[in-house]
Amino acid sequence: MRYRQTFLLLACFTITGCFGSESTTYESSATTTITPKNTTESIETCELGSTKNVHTLGNIVFSGQFQKEDIPTLKEAGVTQIISLRKDDELGWDEAEVVTAAGLKHASIAFQSAEELTDEKIAELRELLGKSDGKTMLHCGGGNRVGAVWMTHRVLDDGVELETAIEEAKTIGLKSEQLKERAVEYIQQQQAAESE
């Protein structure tokens, strides 16, 4: 019994460590320090079970793929909504079914290439990122697609400078120059439309 209590205490400490601290700077793995605008929180790296490449900022969790076995850990960490950017054929299991059966909200807005990242998909993702009664997990396979989506939300919805958003996106996992260019294109289109 004492062992179980100690284990649970350590597990809670590990999970809440992902979301518990706030600071005014953000440190990337490349030792660059960035001070984001319009936020007092910073992007942090943490672990959630076997989930790949996990970062957090406020109530948003950015990650690669998690496994079925990680869902209780995600729930304990306060995740209430999961947004997947992966196509069904990228997984060997039905993520939406398993997630909703666990009592979490699930949305799938899938794309792989920059051409598939349409204005409509970005708008839908921005809307989902803007509303949740708990923490939202935005995930793809490793973080590349997540980074591109995050850029658009950060600049257009949070008012962060483009260069800061790009650096954050790269830290989260953005590697594709094509996805970066598509996100920048969308941002510029929206800003031009707003200024008319």
N, C-alpha and C positions, 0 to 999 in steps of 0.2 A: 504494500500500500504506500509506504513512504517513497519507494522507488518510483511508483506511478505518479505521485504528486510532484516529485522533483522533475520527472520527465515532462509533465504537463506544464510546469512553470517555465522550464527551459524552452519548450516549444512555443509558448506564448511570447516569451521574450524575443525569440528569433523572428517570429512573425511580425510582432508589433514594431520591431526594429526597422522594418521596411518603411513604415509610415510615420514613425513617431517624432522625428527631429525636423526642425526648420532652421534654415539659415539664409543668408542673403547672397551667397555665392553658389556657383555650380561648377563642379570640377569634372572634366572629362577624363577618360582614361589616357588621353594624350598629354596630360598635365597642363592643359589650358584651363584658365579660370575665367568664367564668364559671369557677369552680373546681369541676370535677366531683368527686363523692364516689366512693370505692372505685376510683380509677384514678390513675395518675401520668402517663397519656398524655393528649394533647389532640387534638381534632378539627382536622384540617388540610386545606387545599385543595391540590389538585395537578392535574397534567395526565397523562393516559394516552391518547396518540394523539388521536383525534377524539372520544373519549368525553365526553359532556356532564356538567357539574356534578359533578365528582369530589371526594369528601372521604374521609378515612381516619381511623380510630381503631384502634390496635393492629393486629389481623389482619383487620379488616373494612374493605372498600372500599364506599362508598355512591356511587351514580351514577345518571345518566340512561342513555340508550341508547348503546351502543357499536356499531361497525360490524365487519363481518367482518375488515377489514384491521387492526383494533386487537388482534385475539386474540394475535398473537405478542408485542405489547407487554405485554398483560395477563399472559401466561405469564412473561415476563422479570421482571415486577414481583413474581412469586411467587403470583399468583392460581391456586388449584387448584380452586375451586368457584364456580360462578356460579348465583345464585338470581334468577330473573326473576319479576317481579310483573305482567308484561304478558300480554295475551291474544294468541293466535296471529294474529288479524286486525289487530293493531296494527303488525305487521312485514311487510315484503315478502320476507322470507327465513326459512328454518327455523333459528332460533337454536340450538335443542337439537341438531340434527343437526351443524351446523358446529362447535359448541363441543365436543361429545363426540368428533367426528372429530379434533379438535386435542388430544385426550387429557385434557380437563378434565371435571370432574363438572358436571352441569347439573340443576337442579330448576326446575320451573315451578309456581308457586302464584299463579295469576292472579286479579286482581280490579280493578275500576275504581271502584265506588261504595262508600260506607260499608256499605251493606246487604250487599254481596257479601263483606265482610271478616268472615267467620264466626269463631266461637271455635275451630273445628277448624283453619282456615287459620292463625290466629295461633299456635296451639299447635305446629303443624308448622313454621312459620317460626322460632319460638323454639328449637325443637330443632335445626334446621339451623344456626342462628347459633351454637349452643353447641358444635358439633363440626366440626372441619376439621383436616387435617394441613398446611394452609398458609393462605393468605389467601382469604377469602370475599368475593366481590363480590355485593352486594345491589342490584338495579337495577330501575327502572321507566322511564318515558319521560323524566322530568325531575327526579325526586327527591321528589315529593309523597307518593306511596304509601310510598316507602322511609322517609320521616320518621315516618309513622304506625306502621309496623311497628317501627322502632327504639325508639320511645317505650316500647312494651310490654316489649321485651327489656331495655332499660336499667333500668326501674323494677323489674320482677319478677325478673330474672336477675342484674343487676349491683348492685341495691340503691341506685340513684341516686334522689334526690328527684324528684318529679313535675315541679316547675317547671324544674329543670335539664334533665330529659329533653325537656320541651316546647321549651325554647330550643335544645337541640341539634337536635331534629327540624326546627325552623324554619330553622336554618342549613343543614341537609342539603337542604331543599327543600319541607318541609311548608307548604302554603298553604291547604288545604281545612279549613274549620272543622268540617265533618261528619266527616271522617276523624279529626281531632283528638278530637272528642267520642266517636267510636266507640272509639278507643284508650283514652281515659280511662275509659269505661264498662267495657271489658274489664279494665283494671288494677284498678278498684275491685271488680269482681265477684270476681276472683281473690284479692285481698287479704282480702275479706270471707269467702270460703270457707276461706282458710288460718287465719283467726282463730277459726273456729268450733270 
